[in-house]
Amino acid sequence: MKRICVWFVLLTAASGFAQSYKTCDVTMWTNETYSHTSSSAPKDILYFVRVGRMNYEIARPGPEVEMNSGQQIRCRVSNGYMFIRDSKGQVRKAQIVDTGQPIQN
């Protein structure tokens, strides 16, 4: 009986963690310098990602990370960052540069 309870708790915790990531849409990307860097910094790649009804502009989460317009990703937003889970289960942290207005229906 104890094993069943332990498995239930673990399963519930794991499913709760997995649900915190949502399916998000990469709407576009661009090369530009954003205000959080110095003027002498090289141009950074910025991605525009839609999470539900909100649009976010994020910095590239790492040099090896590439996303394309129209691509769907798994992500969550917390404390000024977007956490992106790849197909291998690894999580990348991207700084949110700008939050746009909610999409109106």
Secondary structure in CASP SS format (residue, H / E / C, confidence):
PFRMAT SS
TARGET T0000
AUTHOR 0000-0000-0000
METHOD secondary structure of the structure
MODEL  1
M C 1.00
K H 1.00
R H 1.00
I H 1.00
C H 1.00
V H 1.00
W H 1.00
F H 1.00
V H 1.00
L H 1.00
L H 1.00
T H 1.00
A H 1.00
A H 1.00
S H 1.00
G H 1.00
F H 1.00
A H 1.00
Q H 1.00
S C 1.00
Y C 1.00
K E 1.00
T E 1.00
C E 1.00
D E 1.00
V E 1.00
T E 1.00
M E 1.00
W E 1.00
T E 1.00
N E 1.00
E E 1.00
T C 1.00
Y C 1.00
S C 1.00
H C 1.00
T C 1.00
S C 1.00
S C 1.00
S C 1.00
A C 1.00
P C 1.00
K C 1.00
D E 1.00
I E 1.00
L E 1.00
Y E 1.00
F E 1.00
V E 1.00
R E 1.00
V E 1.00
G C 1.00
R C 1.00
M E 1.00
N E 1.00
Y E 1.00
E E 1.00
I E 1.00
A E 1.00
R C 1.00
P C 1.00
G C 1.00
P C 1.00
E C 1.00
V C 1.00
E C 1.00
M C 1.00
N C 1.00
S C 1.00
G C 1.00
Q C 1.00
Q E 1.00
I E 1.00
R E 1.00
C E 1.00
R E 1.00
V E 1.00
S E 1.00
N C 1.00
G C 1.00
Y E 1.00
M E 1.00
F E 1.00
I E 1.00
R E 1.00
D C 1.00
S C 1.00
K C 1.00
G C 1.00
Q C 1.00
V E 1.00
R E 1.00
K E 1.00
A E 1.00
Q E 1.00
I E 1.00
V E 1.00
D E 1.00
T E 1.00
G C 1.00
Q C 1.00
P C 1.00
I C 1.00
Q C 1.00
N C 1.00
END
